[in-house]
């Protein structure tokens, strides 16, 4: 809801008497300089390149948690959403290139590859318990997989010329992070400081710096440092003290309480702790800011390319569901993947329509892939495709689940 409200607000302000001031605000430059070295970008690009790194970090945390601790631990269960994600990237990109041909904007094929995780899960949430858990897991996993795939495409396909010397420094930073985790270093500020250094190295090297968020998220330990039996043993020592003994503040009681505090914190894996801590920040601050900075399209003053807008619409509304359904079917028939019994092909097809909601990642890649002359046409296509996909997917899922309940 917050994301949609910020989207509507951005569209309203971009088409209001305050349009010029609103759009100019996001282009204000800010940064720091050290002698001849300057780190400066517009407010919009600080959001897109800096804050969105945390978004991709959380996405990678969710992916690793599902692969290590969740339902996707079985490779054949994970193979189905992976295949669907690949189809949801390959088919829309191919359809986009087929429609655009060699015309302007052909290099922006990566724009139509991703799915907006937040809005897809929001649509499912409105249908409540009528949606089987298997469909929710399938679409969540699919969206996360293709978000990771899309950011890899961004890093490789839309980066600048690589500076291998600086890139090697970033690579060394990843080695240091892995070594710290191996040594049992638990200080989160230490890891965030290392992450900031790696982000800078990737930024200077020519790779898109948001790749740092994906890689660091996948490197985060998924296992807790205190086992469940150990936690119970420590808590039992605390409860063994009489209330009077704890009030007197004996050394043994204080030590046991301190040990219990550390144990209860470390009983959660680093992935779970970071996900719980960062998810509200990402959901209610970073993504709404991103929508405000990127969703504003001035309709009256802008020039639109109908062919490009149509290509974006068709790739998302038709290419996405076809790719998801086709590659899912091939994965099951080849016995690479398993389809749960309560996940019918009709539900897969209807869920595939929802994957045409490309909003956040699509706008993110569009800012990198298209010049100013084409950007408004692309944004219009993304917004239109997201609205059509959301409405069609929601209505068909509501109809299918209604029939199923009857």
N, C-alpha and C positions, 0 to 999 in steps of 0.2 A: 504493500500500500504506500509506504513512504517513497519507494523508488518510482512508482507511477505518479504520485503527486508531484515529485520533483521534475519528472518528465513533462507533465502538463504545464507546470509553472515555467519551465524553460521555454516551451513552445509559445506560451502566452506572452512572456516578456520579450521574446525575439520578434513577435508580431505586434508589439505595442508601441506607443510613442516613445518609450524608453529603450527601444531596440538597439540603437547605436551605442548608448552607454553600457547596456547589459553585455553586448557582444565584445565591446572594447575592454571591459573589465577583465575578462578571462585572458586577454592578450597582454596584460601588464607584465613586464619582465621583473623578475626578482632573483637574487642569487648572491653568491659571495665570491671574492677574488683573493688570491694569494700571489702578489706580484704580477707576473705575466700570465698566471693560470687563473682562468675565470670559469666558474660553474654557475651558469645563468640560463634560465628558460622562462617561458610564460607561465602564468598561474595554471592555465589549462594543462600544459605539459608537465608541470610539477605533480599535478593530480594523476595524469595518465602514465607518467614514467615512474613517479616516486610512490605515491599512495597506493596505486594499483598493484605495486609489487607485493604489498601486504595481502591484497585480494588473492593474487596467485599463490602466495604462500599458504593461505588458508585452504584454497582449493587443493593444493598438493598434500596438505595435512589430511584432508578428508579422504583423498584417494588412497594414501598409504594406510590410514586407519582401516578402511574397508578391505584392502588387500591383505593386511597382516592380522587384524583383529576381527573383522566383520564377515559378512556373508560371502565375500569374494575370495576367501582363502582357497577355495577349490578352484583350480585353474579352468576347469570346464564351465563352471558357473560364471567366472569372470570373462570367459571367451565370448559369451553372447553379447554383453554390452560393448566389449572392445570391437567386435565385428560390426555391430550397429553403428558405433562411433566412426569407424573407418568408412563405412558406406555413407554416413551422414556428412562426411567431409569430401569424399571423392566424387560422388554423383552431383551434388550442388555445384562444386567447382567446375566440373566438366560441362554441366548444363549452362553455367554462366559464360564460360569461354565459347560454347557453341552459339549462344545468342549474340554475344558481343563481337565475336570474331577477332579481327585485328584492329578493331576500332578503339577509340579513346577509353581508357579505363580497364583494358584487358589485364593489366598487371595487378589489378585489385581482386583477383580470383580468391585470395585468402579471406576476404571479407565474409563470404557466404558459408564458411566452414564450421562456425561455432554455434553453440546453444547457450541461452541465458539460463544458468542453473536456478537462480533465485525466482525468476518469473515462472518457469516450468513447475517447480515445486509449489509455488503459490497457487497455480491453477489446480494442481492435484489437491492441495489443502482445502480448496473451496468445495470439492466433491466429497471430502470427509472419508468416513469409513467405507463408503461404497467402492472405493478404489482398492484392489488387492495390494498387499504389501509388496508382492513381487513386481508389480508395475512401477511402484514408487522407487524401489531399489534399482530396477532396470533403467529408468529414466535418469535418476540421480547419477548412477555410475556412468551412463552414456554421456551425460552433460559434462561430467568431470573429465572423462577421458578425452572428449573432443576439445574441451578448453585447454587441456595440457597440450594436445596436438596442435591447436591453433597458435599457442604462444611459442611453440617450437618453430612453426612456420614463420611467425613474426621475427624471431631471433635470427633465423637463417635467411629468410627471403626478403625481409624488409630492413635489415641492418645495413650499416655503412661498411666501407672497406676495413678489413680486420687489421688491427695492430697486434701482431703476435706477441710482442714483448710485454705489453700491458695485459694481454689475455693470459699469458703464463703466470703473471702475478695473481690474477683472479683465480686461476687454477690452483695455485699454491695456497690461497686462502681457503678453498674447499678442503684441501688436504689438512690444514691446521684445524678446521672445524671438526673433521672426522677424528683427528687425533685427540682433541679435547673431549669429545663424546666418549671415545674409547678409554680415556683416563678417568672418566667419571666426573668431569667438571659439570656442576649443576647450575652455575650462575647464568640466568637468562640474559642479563645486561651484557655479559661477555660475548654471548653468541650474537646478540643484536649489533654490538659494535663490530664484530667480525663481518656480519652480514652487510653492514653499511659500507665497509671497506671493499667487499666483493662487488657490491652494487656499483660503486664508483669505478672499479677496475673494468667491469663489463661495459659500463657507459662509455668510458674513454676508448675501450678496445674496438668498438664498432658493433658489438652485439647489443640487442635491445636489453636494457638493464633489468626489466621485469623477469627475465629468465632466471635471475638470482633467486627470486622468490620461489619459483617452481623447484629448482634443484635443492635449495636449502630445506624446503618442506619435505621433499622425498628423502633427505638425509636425516631428518629428525627421528630419534629413537622411538619405536612404537611399543617397547616393553617397559613396564614400571621397574624402578630400582628396589622397591620393597615388595616382596611377595605377600599374598594374602595370609598364609600361616604366620609369617613374621609379624605382620601388622597386628594380627589377633594376639600374638604372644606379648607384644609391647603394650597393647591396650589392656590386656589382662593384668599386667603389672601395675598399671595406673589404678584400675578398679580394685586391686587388692589392698590399697591404702585405705584406712578409715577416713571418714570426712574430717575428723579432728586432726589426723596426721597431716592432711593436705593443708588445713588452715594454719597449722603451726609453721608450715613452710620449711620442713626438714630438707636437708640436702638431697636425700634419696628421692623424696617426692618431687622436688623441683627437677631433678635430672630425668626422672621418668616422664614428667609432663612435657619437658622439652623434647625428649626422644619421641614421645607420642605425636607431638606437633609436626616434627620432621617426617615421621613415618606416614602419617595421614596424608601429608602433601605428596610424598614420593610414591605412595601407593597408586596414584594415577600416573600413567605414562606421560612423558613430555609432550607427545602429540595431543593427548586429551587435554592437558592443562593449557597448552597454547591455543588450542581450538576454542575452548571455553572462554579464554581471556580475550581473544581477538575477534571472535565472531560478531559480538555486538558492535564493536568499533567498525568493522567492515560493513555490516548490514545497515547500520543507522547513521554512519558518517561518510565513509569513503564512497560507497556506491551512490548515495544520493548526491554527493558533491560531483561525482563523475557525470551523473545524469544532467545536473544543472549546467555543467561546463560544456557538454557535448551534444545534448539533444535539441538545442535551440536552432530551428531552421526558419529563417525569414521568408515566408511564402511569397509575399508580394514583390519584393525587390530582387529575389534570386532568379537566376536563369536555370532551367531544368533541362536535362537530357532524357527524353522519354524512353529511348532504347536502353539506356543504362539503368534507369529506374525499373523498367520492365524486367530486365535481366536479373536484378537483385530480387524482385518479387517472385519470379518464377523459380529461381534457385532455392529460395527458402520455402515457399509454399508448396512446390511440387517436388523439387529435387531432394530436399531433406527427408520427407516421409518415404519416398520411393527408395532412397539409398538405405535408410534404416531398415525397412521391411525386407528388401532384397538381400542385403548382407546378413541379416539375422537368419533368414530362411536358409541361405547357403551354409552358415555356420552350423545350424541344427542338422541339416541334411548330410553334411560331411562329418558329423559327429564330433566336431571340434568343440561345440558348445551345447549346453543343456538348457531347454526351455521349461520353466516350472509348469506344473499341470494347470494352475489357475491363471496362467498368463497366456490367454488365447491369442491367435494371430490377429483377430479383430482388435484386441486391446493394443497389440504391438503397432498395428497400423494407425489407430487413433492416437496413441502416444507419440508416434512418429510425426504426426501433424504438429504436436506441441513443440517438437524440436526445431520447428521453423521459427520459433521466437529467438532471434539472434541478438537482440538488443545490446547488452553491455559489451560483449566481446566484439560484435560486429562493428559498433561505433568505434571501439578502441582500434581495431585494425584499419577501418576506413580512414581514420585520422593519419595513419602512417602511409597508406597505399595510394591515396588520391590527392590530387592538387586542389587548390581552393576553387577552381572553376567547376570541378565535378562533384565536390564534396556534398553540396546541398541535394543534388540529385540522388546520391547514394544514401544519404540520411533519410530522405523521403521514402525511398524503397525499403530501407530497414524498418522504419517505423510502421509503414503500411503492411509489410510482410509479417511483422511481429503481431500486429493487431489481428490480421486475418487468420494467422496460424493459431493464435490463442482462442479466438472465437470458435473456429471450426473444430479444433481439438477438444475444447471444453464441451461443446454441444454434443459431439459424437460420443465422447466418453460418458456424458450424462445419459444419453439415450441407450448406450450399450449396457451400462450398469443398471439402468431402470429395467430393461428387459431381463437381465440376469436375476435381479431381485424377485421379479414376478415369477 
